[in-house]
């Protein structure tokens, strides 16, 4: 989400003293994790290490991100809107009409300063490990944006066990170390590899007493959903009652934990969703196992976070480290197995989808739209959409300057992370010529000195591939495109109706009109482009994947057809000569 407001007060204005040494900063980013996926937010997965960090800090219950990974990551690392940063959407769904347009380059633009670039100026050592997905061209990788050491995947995802792609848009898993192509260590689980790299960078940093920034961007729980059996088997039978029951359970826990208004109504599943009891017993087993792997992947990742925490504790740095734990967007609803040709693509790339090894090496796994809808509870819908289930995700901040044991319903947005961290670490030199930060520091909220840094007149908007939302005060106006939306604006009360069950447009026309004007101002200020007529995100994704496959393999196809043509021509010529010879022998 993005704000059309001035920056808020700095922490230096609200703190009586600052640490003698600047704090370390660790940003832990889950991929496609829902609001309630973490244990401390009421999730089924066991996350003791995350929970311990959460108890030492502040939990946000009204934090919103963007509905897609790359825009969220750009906003997180810059404090800008996704359009300002140059990452309006992801290349997998970009129509040709938008290619190369301002804000649609899909990599961080030259005049965009990142958090690590700013912290380097203050003497920080800066490291990243995990998913990047912000460009791999010249000047686009982490080393060109402030990270001194990096192990980065520039793709929307990859296999969690082997060095291979996970969807037809890619013909490889493009991993880079320190901006140079590298290979993924096959046979090792991704969360383990990602933390190993961070620990290695920490070990090799200069022993100069300077603080560090570590950006740890996990692949969990993005497709393919995979995890070691030692974790997934812990959840055997946990999801056997189906997605309707999971949604009911999560909604009840959301109320019990104070995540939502006690009078809120549960969100409805989209009418296109299957009922659990309509599935065959075999399909139910496969679907339940998919969620067991999902929960196991979260727990396995929490264990790796525990290794990082233990290292910091052993080195005496834990108490002086700020932690940020969040997700880039809501849960992934895709069902790739239903897409034409995907099962054949899986087979050619060494994947299977069998019950006996689901989530393990060689398997491909996803939870699909029904589970994603249940997982997104108490929100509506999921990733891709600017609905509550797509935007509202967990956010934990803990460490120096942050109140412990606090839960806040203050509005907070992904572009707030960078300015908040800059306030928490203290005075940072400016970067001349860079775009001014558009997010607002949450430092006062974290210090327990104010309930909100947003006022009732502050408008906050987001747009990604035609999915859009604008929030002002307690109301939000949203629209999202097919197949789960109809491109029509609807008005909801943010806190009383987190499940977006009642459109208030008819009863509050003045509020809706005000938000429509606010969105128009946001769209103009950010250079939002209209989608081409007839745009459909699934069709565009399929078309872009086909184009990429042609780029990868078109030469081979042409070569093969050339051989076939040459062989046919040669065969026909031989047959013609033979017939001519026979005609001479038998006139």
Residue pairs with C-beta under 8 A, 6 or more apart in sequence:
1 64
1 65
1 66
1 75
1 391
1 413
1 414
1 415
1 460
1 461
1 462
1 469
1 471
2 75
2 80
2 81
2 82
2 83
2 84
2 413
2 415
2 438
2 439
2 460
2 461
2 462
2 522
2 526
3 413
3 415
3 416
3 438
3 439
3 440
3 454
3 458
3 459
3 460
4 438
4 458
4 459
4 460
4 461
4 518
4 521
4 522
4 525
5 438
5 440
5 454
5 458
5 459
5 460
7 419
7 436
7 437
7 439
7 440
7 441
8 419
8 440
8 441
8 442
8 443
8 444
8 453
9 441
9 443
9 444
9 453
10 423
10 441
10 443
11 401
11 423
11 424
11 441
11 443
11 444
11 447
12 18
12 423
12 426
12 427
14 443
14 444
14 447
14 449
15 401
15 447
18 401
18 426
19 320
19 400
19 401
21 209
21 211
21 320
22 122
22 123
22 124
22 211
22 425
22 426
23 211
23 320
23 321
23 322
23 399
23 400
23 401
23 424
23 425
24 211
24 212
24 213
24 214
24 312
24 317
24 320
24 321
24 322
25 119
25 124
25 211
25 212
25 213
25 214
25 321
25 322
25 324
25 421
25 425
26 213
26 214
26 216
26 308
26 312
26 321
26 322
26 323
26 324
27 76
27 213
27 214
27 215
27 216
27 324
27 417
28 216
28 218
28 305
28 323
28 324
28 325
28 326
29 73
29 76
29 130
29 131
29 215
29 216
29 217
29 218
29 326
29 327
29 328
30 37
30 218
30 220
30 221
30 298
30 301
30 325
30 326
30 327
30 328
30 394
31 69
31 131
31 157
31 217
31 218
31 219
31 220
31 221
31 222
31 327
31 328
32 69
32 221
32 222
32 223
32 327
32 328
32 329
32 330
32 331
32 332
32 383
33 220
33 221
33 298
33 327
33 331
33 393
33 394
34 43
34 327
34 330
34 331
34 372
34 375
34 376
34 377
34 379
34 382
34 389
34 393
35 41
35 259
35 330
35 376
35 378
35 379
35 392
35 393
35 394
36 42
36 43
36 250
36 253
36 254
36 259
36 375
36 377
36 378
36 394
37 43
37 45
37 221
37 298
37 327
37 331
37 375
37 394
38 45
38 47
38 50
38 51
38 54
38 298
38 325
38 394
38 396
39 45
39 46
39 47
39 48
39 50
39 51
39 302
40 47
40 50
40 51
40 54
40 55
40 59
40 396
41 59
41 257
41 259
41 394
42 250
42 253
42 254
42 256
42 257
42 259
43 295
43 298
44 235
44 238
44 239
44 295
45 235
45 294
45 295
45 296
45 298
45 299
45 302
46 234
46 299
46 302
47 298
47 299
47 302
48 302
48 306
49 302
49 303
49 305
49 306
49 309
50 302
50 305
50 325
50 396
52 309
53 309
53 323
53 325
53 396
53 398
54 325
54 396
54 398
55 404
55 405
56 398
56 399
56 404
56 405
57 323
57 396
57 397
57 398
57 399
57 402
57 403
57 404
57 406
57 446
58 396
58 397
58 398
58 402
58 403
58 404
58 406
58 407
58 408
58 445
58 446
59 394
59 395
59 396
59 406
59 407
59 408
60 394
60 395
60 396
60 397
60 408
60 410
60 412
61 258
61 259
61 260
61 407
61 408
61 409
62 392
62 408
62 409
62 410
62 411
62 412
62 494
62 495
63 326
63 392
63 393
63 394
63 395
63 412
63 413
63 414
64 391
64 392
64 393
64 411
64 412
64 413
64 414
64 462
64 471
65 72
65 75
65 76
65 326
65 327
65 328
65 329
65 391
65 393
65 413
65 414
66 72
66 75
66 82
66 328
66 329
66 391
66 414
66 462
66 464
67 329
67 330
67 383
67 384
67 385
67 386
67 390
67 391
67 462
67 464
67 467
68 89
68 90
68 328
68 329
68 383
68 384
68 464
68 465
69 90
69 131
69 133
69 156
69 222
69 328
69 329
70 87
70 89
70 90
70 106
70 133
70 134
70 156
71 82
71 87
71 88
71 89
71 90
71 464
72 82
72 328
72 329
72 414
73 87
73 131
73 132
73 133
73 134
73 217
73 328
74 80
74 82
74 85
74 86
74 87
74 108
74 134
75 81
75 82
75 85
75 414
75 415
75 439
76 326
76 328
76 414
76 415
76 417
76 418
77 108
77 114
77 115
77 116
77 145
77 215
77 418
78 84
78 85
78 108
78 112
78 113
78 114
78 115
78 415
78 418
78 437
79 115
79 415
79 416
79 417
79 418
79 419
79 422
79 437
79 438
79 439
80 112
80 415
80 435
80 437
80 438
80 439
81 415
81 438
81 526
82 88
82 89
82 103
82 462
82 464
83 103
83 463
83 526
83 527
83 528
84 103
84 112
84 435
84 438
84 526
85 108
85 109
85 112
86 103
86 104
86 105
86 106
86 107
86 108
86 109
86 112
87 105
87 106
87 107
87 108
87 134
88 98
88 103
88 104
88 106
88 463
88 464
88 465
88 528
88 529
89 98
89 104
89 106
89 464
89 465
90 106
90 133
90 156
91 106
91 544
92 156
92 169
92 541
92 544
92 545
93 465
93 537
93 540
93 541
93 544
94 104
94 106
94 465
94 540
94 544
95 531
95 532
95 535
95 540
97 529
97 532
98 104
98 529
101 527
101 529
102 527
103 526
103 527
103 528
103 529
104 529
106 135
107 134
107 135
107 137
107 140
108 114
108 134
108 135
108 140
108 145
110 139
111 433
111 434
111 435
112 434
112 435
113 431
113 434
113 435
114 145
114 146
114 418
115 146
115 213
115 417
115 418
115 421
115 422
116 124
116 126
116 128
116 142
116 145
116 146
116 147
116 213
116 215
117 145
117 146
117 431
118 146
118 418
118 422
118 428
118 429
118 431
119 126
119 146
119 213
119 425
119 428
120 126
120 146
120 148
121 428
121 429
121 431
122 425
122 426
122 427
122 428
122 429
123 210
123 211
124 210
124 211
124 212
124 213
125 148
125 205
125 206
125 210
125 211
125 212
125 213
126 146
126 147
126 148
126 149
126 212
126 213
126 215
127 147
127 148
127 149
127 150
127 198
127 201
127 202
127 205
127 212
127 213
127 214
127 215
128 142
128 147
128 149
128 150
128 151
128 152
128 214
128 215
128 216
128 217
129 150
129 151
129 152
129 194
129 195
129 197
129 198
129 201
129 214
129 215
129 216
129 217
130 151
130 152
130 153
130 194
130 215
130 216
130 217
130 218
130 219
131 152
131 153
131 155
131 157
131 217
131 218
131 219
131 222
132 141
132 142
132 150
132 152
132 153
132 154
132 176
132 217
133 153
133 154
133 155
133 156
134 140
134 145
134 154
135 141
135 154
136 154
136 174
136 176
141 150
141 152
141 154
141 176
141 179
142 150
142 152
142 176
142 179
143 150
143 178
143 179
144 179
147 215
149 178
149 201
149 204
150 176
150 177
150 178
150 179
151 175
151 176
151 177
151 182
151 193
151 194
151 197
152 175
152 176
152 177
153 173
153 174
153 175
153 176
153 219
154 174
154 176
155 165
155 170
155 173
155 174
156 167
156 169
156 222
157 166
157 167
157 219
157 222
157 223
157 224
158 164
158 165
158 166
158 170
158 173
158 175
158 184
158 190
158 219
159 165
159 166
159 173
159 224
159 226
160 189
160 190
160 191
160 219
160 220
160 224
160 226
160 227
160 297
161 186
161 187
161 188
161 189
161 190
161 226
161 360
161 361
161 362
162 184
162 186
162 187
162 350
162 361
162 362
163 172
163 173
163 175
163 183
163 184
163 185
163 186
164 172
164 173
164 349
164 350
165 171
165 172
165 173
165 349
166 173
166 223
166 224
166 364
167 223
167 336
167 345
167 545
168 341
168 342
168 345
168 545
168 546
168 548
168 549
169 541
169 544
169 545
169 548
170 548
171 548
171 549
171 552
171 553
173 184
174 181
175 181
175 182
175 183
175 184
176 182
177 197
184 193
185 193
187 361
189 226
189 227
189 228
189 300
190 218
190 219
190 220
190 226
191 218
191 219
191 220
191 297
191 300
191 301
191 303
191 304
192 304
194 216
194 217
194 218
194 219
194 304
195 216
195 304
195 305
195 307
195 308
198 214
198 216
198 308
199 307
199 308
199 311
201 214
202 212
202 214
202 311
205 212
211 320
211 425
214 308
216 305
216 308
218 301
220 227
220 297
220 298
220 300
220 301
221 294
221 297
221 298
221 331
221 332
222 332
223 332
223 334
223 336
223 365
223 366
224 351
224 363
224 364
224 365
224 366
225 290
225 293
225 294
225 297
225 359
225 365
225 366
225 367
226 293
226 297
226 359
226 360
226 361
226 363
226 365
227 293
227 296
227 297
227 299
227 300
227 359
228 296
228 300
228 360
229 359
229 360
231 296
231 297
231 299
231 300
231 303
232 292
232 293
232 295
232 296
232 297
232 359
233 292
233 296
234 295
234 296
234 299
235 291
235 292
235 295
235 296
236 292
237 288
238 291
238 292
238 295
239 246
239 287
239 288
239 291
239 292
239 295
240 284
240 288
241 276
242 276
242 277
242 284
242 287
242 288
243 269
243 273
243 276
243 370
243 371
243 373
243 374
244 269
244 275
244 276
244 374
245 276
246 291
246 371
246 374
246 375
246 377
247 266
247 267
247 269
247 373
247 374
247 377
248 266
250 374
250 375
250 377
250 378
251 266
251 377
251 378
254 260
254 377
254 378
255 262
255 264
258 407
259 378
260 378
260 495
260 498
261 495
261 496
261 498
263 496
264 378
264 496
264 497
264 498
264 499
265 497
265 499
265 501
265 502
266 377
266 378
266 499
266 501
267 376
267 377
267 378
267 379
267 380
267 388
267 389
267 498
267 499
267 500
267 501
268 380
268 499
268 501
269 370
269 373
269 374
270 369
270 373
270 381
270 484
272 369
272 483
272 484
273 369
273 370
273 373
274 370
276 284
276 370
279 287
285 355
286 353
286 355
286 358
287 368
287 370
287 371
289 355
289 358
289 359
290 358
290 359
290 365
290 366
290 367
290 368
290 371
291 367
291 371
292 359
293 358
293 359
293 365
294 367
294 371
294 375
296 359
297 359
309 318
312 318
312 321
319 400
320 399
320 400
321 399
322 397
322 398
322 399
322 400
322 401
322 402
322 421
322 424
322 425
323 396
323 397
323 398
323 399
324 395
324 396
324 397
324 417
324 421
325 394
325 395
325 396
325 397
326 393
326 394
326 395
326 396
326 414
326 417
327 393
327 394
328 393
329 383
329 390
329 391
329 393
330 372
330 376
330 379
330 381
330 382
330 383
330 389
330 390
330 391
330 392
330 393
331 367
331 371
331 372
331 375
331 376
331 382
331 383
331 389
332 366
332 367
332 372
332 382
332 383
333 368
333 369
333 372
333 373
333 381
333 382
333 383
333 384
334 366
334 368
334 369
335 366
335 368
335 369
336 342
336 364
336 366
337 343
337 353
337 366
339 542
343 353
346 352
346 353
346 364
350 362
351 362
351 363
351 364
352 362
352 363
352 364
353 363
353 364
353 365
354 363
357 363
358 365
359 365
367 375
369 382
369 484
372 382
372 383
372 389
373 381
373 382
373 389
375 382
376 382
376 388
376 389
376 390
377 389
377 499
378 388
378 498
378 499
379 387
379 388
379 389
379 390
379 391
379 392
379 498
379 499
379 500
380 387
380 388
380 389
380 499
380 500
380 501
381 387
381 388
381 389
381 390
381 480
381 484
381 485
382 389
382 390
383 390
384 390
384 467
384 480
384 537
385 467
385 480
385 484
385 485
386 462
386 463
386 464
386 467
386 468
386 469
386 478
386 479
386 480
387 478
387 480
387 485
387 500
388 492
388 498
388 499
388 500
390 467
390 480
391 462
391 469
392 498
395 412
397 420
397 442
397 446
398 404
399 424
400 424
401 424
401 443
401 446
401 447
402 424
402 446
402 447
403 446
403 447
403 448
406 446
406 448
408 445
408 451
409 495
410 442
410 445
410 451
410 452
410 453
410 454
411 452
411 454
411 460
411 471
411 494
412 442
412 445
413 439
413 440
413 460
414 439
415 437
415 438
415 439
416 439
416 440
416 441
416 442
417 439
418 437
418 439
419 437
419 439
419 440
419 441
420 439
420 441
420 442
420 443
420 446
422 428
422 441
423 441
423 443
424 443
424 446
440 453
440 454
441 453
442 453
444 450
444 453
445 451
445 452
445 453
454 460
456 472
456 473
456 474
457 472
457 473
458 472
458 473
459 470
459 471
459 472
459 515
459 518
459 519
459 521
459 522
460 470
460 471
460 472
461 468
461 469
461 470
461 471
461 518
461 519
461 522
461 523
461 526
462 468
462 469
462 470
463 522
463 523
463 526
463 528
465 481
465 531
465 537
466 480
466 481
466 487
466 531
466 535
466 537
467 479
467 480
467 481
467 485
468 478
468 479
468 480
468 519
468 523
468 528
469 476
469 477
469 478
469 479
470 476
470 477
470 515
470 518
470 519
470 522
471 477
471 494
472 514
472 515
472 518
474 493
474 494
474 495
474 496
475 491
475 492
475 493
475 494
475 504
475 508
475 511
475 515
476 491
476 492
476 494
476 515
477 489
477 490
477 491
477 512
477 515
477 516
477 519
478 489
478 490
478 492
478 500
479 485
479 487
479 488
479 489
479 490
480 487
481 487
481 531
481 535
481 536
481 537
482 536
482 537
483 538
489 505
489 512
489 516
490 500
490 503
490 505
491 503
491 504
491 505
491 508
491 511
491 512
491 515
492 500
492 502
492 503
492 504
493 502
493 504
504 511
504 512
505 512
522 528
550 557
